[in-house]
């Protein structure tokens, strides 16, 4: 293959150099894709299972409906909600779905 060192492209570069550059680019892209694929995307199930849920009530014990879930934009009344350590409150189903994909608060 040493003969490739003498082949030149139209712009004057050696063909072997062009082949090495393309191979290097492909290896770099493969490494980048592997890094992205191996990054954790959301919270593991054992953490999600420890999130507590409750029903929102006002100080009289009645279910309150003056708050909305920022994920689905629906009222938080009549459904179980979950509060994150940051204090934000969401529907239990909404925040579990969110945290399976991303490990951060949506607000």
C-alpha positions, 0 to 999 in steps of 0.5 A: 500500500505504500504506493498510495503515498504518491497518489494525489487528489485534485487539491494536491493532498496525498490520497493516503492522508485523505483516507487517514483523515476520513478514518480518524473522523469516523472513529471520533464520531463513533466515540462521541455517539458511544459517549452520548449513548452511555450517559444516564438519561433519567433517574433509576427505578429505585429512586423513582419508587421512593418519591412520595405522593399525596393529595393537595388539600387546603387548611380546612382539609378540602381538596384544592384546585388552584394549582396547575401541573407545569408539565401537563398544564392541568389542575392538580386537584383530584389526583395524586401529586409528588413534590420534589426536593426543590419544592415544585409539585407535579402530578405523580404520573407526569413527574415520574414520566419526566424523571425517567427521561431527565434527572432534573426538575422541569421548572 
